[in-house]
């Protein structure tokens, strides 16, 4: 098993102004522990922009800049090319963006990076909506989840980001969850070591948008995995590995029942969601046998 090397600590300041119980902050601190100070970061507008800060108020102690919402991958590609031109192949380039800036408006730029096989680490922290601008639905919002633009929760279901990345034949892609930090950091380490682009798609619960008590963030994240609503797996040089395999998944009620965004679900909605989650999990399990 790959041993994660914590190269540097203290790269994220104390007192970051994230919401209480924010899953995103856990992802950022984990990434910085693994990647270390020889890293440059691109962050778009969004919840993660609080780490970029304003001028001297940045919360990160590594070089980086904030681009536009749609171009994190493109900026990272340009930065990688500039470093290569200077003969610097050791500094890691990280694009760190949410689901709105990745699965929606940033998908074209990300596809370009993957197609060109630029050596860029891309981490998508997924809180399943545009949280920074008012909890609007994104292409990663799950079926039946209420948002300000879909108050009745009539979403069509989420776009499969990792499968889109895998279709570009990249060396490494993975999903992860903040409930399992060891697994998350192991995957970030793997992503940093491949020769080419890599993607780590992290489930990052949001107490503000999902409407649950901030103290339950890890409980919510764990329930997502245990019910099959979030599947932990990785793809490495053509091989799938399922990182969490339960013979009998727990009922989805143990996950959706923790969150206010699902409170409008009817019994029929829950039955439909349960069937869809089971079918989706079985499809992935079949690929990984």
GIGI-V366569 format. One record per pair of residues at least 12 apart in sequence whose C-alpha atoms are under 7 Angstrom apart, sorted by the first residue. I is the first residue (numbers start at 1). GAP is how many residues later the second one is. D is the distance in Angstrom with one decimal. If there is no record, write none. Layout:
i;gap;d
I;GAP;D
I;GAP;D
This chain:
i;gap;d
2;184;6.8
4;30;6.9
4;181;6.8
4;182;5.6
4;185;6.3
5;29;6.3
6;27;5.4
6;28;4.9
7;26;6.5
7;27;6.1
7;28;6.7
7;29;4.9
8;25;5.9
8;28;4.8
8;29;6.3
9;24;5.7
11;21;6.3
11;49;5.8
11;50;5.0
11;51;7.0
12;17;6.5
12;47;5.6
12;48;4.8
12;49;6.4
13;46;5.0
13;47;6.3
16;43;6.6
17;33;6.9
20;194;5.8
21;186;6.4
21;193;4.4
21;194;6.1
21;196;5.8
22;183;6.9
22;184;5.6
22;185;6.7
23;155;6.8
23;181;4.4
23;182;5.2
23;183;6.1
23;194;7.0
24;101;6.3
24;180;5.6
26;152;6.7
27;151;6.7
30;155;6.2
31;154;6.9
31;157;6.7
34;151;6.4
34;155;6.3
37;25;5.9
38;53;5.2
38;54;6.4
39;23;6.6
39;52;5.5
39;53;4.6
39;54;5.8
40;22;6.3
40;23;5.1
40;24;5.2
40;52;6.2
40;53;5.0
40;54;6.1
41;22;6.6
41;23;4.5
41;24;6.7
41;52;6.0
41;53;4.7
41;54;5.8
42;22;5.6
42;23;5.4
42;24;5.8
42;25;6.9
42;30;6.0
42;34;6.3
42;52;6.3
42;53;4.8
42;54;6.2
43;22;6.5
43;23;4.8
43;24;6.4
43;29;6.5
43;52;6.3
43;53;5.4
43;54;6.0
44;22;5.2
44;23;5.1
44;24;5.4
44;25;4.9
44;28;6.1
44;53;6.3
45;21;6.9
45;23;6.4
45;24;5.5
46;86;5.3
47;84;7.0
47;85;5.2
48;49;7.0
52;13;6.9
52;14;6.6
69;32;5.5
70;31;5.7
70;35;5.1
70;36;4.2
71;35;6.0
71;38;6.0
72;23;5.9
73;22;6.2
73;36;5.5
73;37;5.1
73;40;6.4
74;35;5.4
74;39;6.9
76;17;6.4
76;18;6.9
76;19;6.0
76;44;6.7
77;36;6.4
77;41;6.4
77;43;6.9
80;13;6.4
93;27;5.4
93;28;6.2
94;26;6.1
94;27;4.8
94;28;5.8
95;26;6.2
95;27;4.8
95;28;6.2
96;26;6.1
96;27;5.0
96;28;6.0
97;26;6.5
97;27;5.1
97;28;6.3
98;26;5.2
98;27;4.9
98;28;5.5
99;25;6.2
99;26;6.5
99;27;5.0
99;28;6.9
99;29;6.4
99;30;7.0
99;41;6.3
100;29;6.6
100;30;5.7
100;38;5.8
102;22;6.8
103;36;6.2
103;37;6.8
103;58;6.3
104;34;6.8
104;35;6.0
114;54;6.2
114;56;6.6
114;83;5.9
115;53;6.0
117;79;5.1
117;80;5.4
118;78;5.5
118;79;5.4
119;76;6.4
119;77;4.1
119;78;4.6
120;76;6.8
120;77;4.9
120;78;6.5
121;70;6.4
121;71;6.2
121;76;6.0
121;77;5.1
121;78;6.2
122;76;6.1
122;77;4.8
122;78;6.4
123;76;5.9
123;77;4.9
123;78;6.0
124;76;6.3
124;77;4.9
124;78;6.0
125;76;6.3
125;77;4.9
125;78;6.2
125;79;5.8
126;76;5.8
126;77;5.0
126;78;5.3
127;76;6.6
127;77;5.1
127;78;5.4
127;79;5.8
128;12;5.0
128;13;4.5
129;12;5.7
131;78;6.4
135;12;5.7
135;13;5.8
135;74;5.9
136;12;5.3
136;13;5.2
137;12;6.0
137;13;6.5
139;19;5.4
139;20;5.6
140;18;4.4
140;19;5.7
141;16;6.6
141;17;5.6
142;13;6.8
142;15;5.0
142;16;5.3
143;12;4.9
143;13;5.7
143;14;4.4
144;118;6.4
144;121;6.6
145;116;5.3
145;117;5.2
146;115;4.8
146;116;6.3
152;112;7.0
162;12;6.9
170;27;6.3
170;28;6.8
171;23;6.7
171;25;6.7
171;27;6.7
171;65;5.7
171;66;4.9
172;19;6.3
172;26;5.1
172;27;6.7
172;63;5.6
172;64;4.7
172;65;6.5
173;25;5.6
173;26;4.7
173;27;5.8
173;61;5.8
173;62;5.2
173;63;6.8
174;13;7.0
174;25;6.4
174;26;4.9
174;27;6.2
174;59;5.8
174;60;4.0
174;61;6.0
175;25;5.7
175;26;4.6
175;27;5.7
175;57;5.2
175;58;5.5
175;59;6.3
176;25;6.2
176;26;4.7
176;27;6.3
176;56;5.5
177;25;5.3
177;26;4.8
177;27;6.8
177;44;6.7
178;25;6.6
178;26;6.3
178;43;6.6
179;39;5.2
179;42;5.5
179;43;5.4
188;12;6.8
205;12;6.3
205;16;6.4
210;49;5.8
210;50;6.2
210;51;5.3
211;48;5.5
211;49;4.7
211;50;6.1
212;46;6.5
212;47;5.2
212;48;6.3
220;35;6.4
220;38;6.9
223;31;6.4
223;32;5.1
224;31;5.7
226;23;6.1
226;24;6.0
227;22;5.1
227;23;4.6
227;24;5.8
227;25;5.4
227;28;6.9
228;21;6.4
228;49;6.3
228;53;6.2
229;48;6.0
232;12;5.9
240;47;6.8
240;48;5.1
241;47;5.5
242;46;6.1
252;22;6.1
